[in-house]
């Protein structure tokens, strides 16, 4: 059974068609890379798969649960149970420490904070980040990126959605980040769906799909 199943996804902005009948199946544990030129709708697609953008046609199922018609609280529970997010701009609170940022999803969702702290500490240690020593505003961009990854994984999601997680990193830092993501993915068996531009990283994915003309195309 697919952890994500999208059928005939359509999305327009005013008169501009961005997604036009897109289909996608994602298996648990796989690394799916999404490529495509700027402005074709890659971030929009991630937003739809993450149930943040609901203004689309077609159907979406996550862990065999249809998202159409779910209430806001039901969607929030679905995200909490199955989905993690890494945003291109991180969206960390600069005055908080790494640990305080990592456990925010549990704070907002009413989750178990003790469990979140324990798991957050484990992930931050694997990512070589000091959990409580300094504000995130004083960390390097690469370190902030790893804190954002840890936050996305703190609730043990089945799917991690990452929008250009290595943007603005040099090639060495990018490789280190994806080495860490690969290790964590294999340990925790979550699917990684990432918007990626780097050819080196695309070659690491189990599948690469190019978003073009509103649909996804398999690449060789």
Buried (B, 14 or more C-beta within 10 A) or exposed (E): EBBBBBEEBBBBEEEEBBBBEBEBBBEBBBBBBBBBEEEBBBBBBBBBBBBEBEEBEBEBBBBEEEBEEBEEEEBBBBBBBBBBBBBBEBEBEEEBBBBBBBBBBBEEBEBEEEBBBEBBBBBBEBBEBEBEEEBBEEBEEBBBBBBBBBBBBBBBBBBBBBBBBBBEBEEEBBBBBBEBBEEBBEEBEBBBBBBBBBEEBBEBBEBBBBBEEBBBEEEE
